[in-house]
Amino acid sequence: MPDNVRNVDVINQCKSQLNSAAIADTLDGLGFHNQVVQPGIAALDPSLILCGFARVGLYMPIYHDDENMRVYEHEIALVDSLLPGEVVVLVCHGNQRISPWGELLSERSTHLGAAGCLTDGCVRDSVQIKELGFPVYTSGTNPADTKFRGKMMMADVPGEIGGVSVSRGDLVFGDPDGIVIVPAEAVEQVIEKALEKVSAENTVRDEIRSGEALGDIFERHQIL
């Protein structure tokens, strides 16, 4: 099975069966204790789950534009190279002066089968993006373009967003509770154990609803 098909199958399974809390707990249990993105980045549309494999772009501030700046060259190349199931992760180092994402990039990404965008910068065209149904998680909205203000300098290199390291191929998962980053080398193990945890939580929920004491249930399952 081609990698892109397998990846889309993984994404669909995660979106339908998992949540950020189960993934975060699983990562903790495996020794990954700094994988939850700091609060402050949230979904434009909370009904849309963000789930896919990271493609990272790093931005730096700029303060002018001229014929040599070519401010959009790297972000256009990154978007045009997206594969199905990939999430654009735009690292702006918390710079909210710029909106590196908008409607037209969302349109192109949707056409290519990409899974969403995550940025600690801002986005614009939020109404159109929500109408498109493209998952975007951002620190806020701002109509200001990157031109004169910021430029993607590198793509497909390691970065850090919301205090969490992120590299190409890491699994990005976001829902109304928050965003977690699963290192690429641990994705299969994390998904397997997170699915087990969700199944066990379903059992615990049923036992709580049957009237059993929480202490007894916790002693038996070690889940809370």
Secondary structure, DSSP 8 states (H G I E B T S, - for coil): --HHHHHHHHHHHHHHH--HHHHHHHHHHTT----B--TT-EESSTTS-EEEEEEEEEEEE-----TTT-TTHHHHHHHHT--TTEEEEEE-TT-TT---B-HHHHHHHHHHT--EEEESS-B--HHHHHHHT--EEES-B----STTTEEEEEESS-EEETTEEE-TT-EEEEETTEEEEE-GGGHHHHHHHHHHHHHHHHHHHHHHHTT--HHHHHHHH---
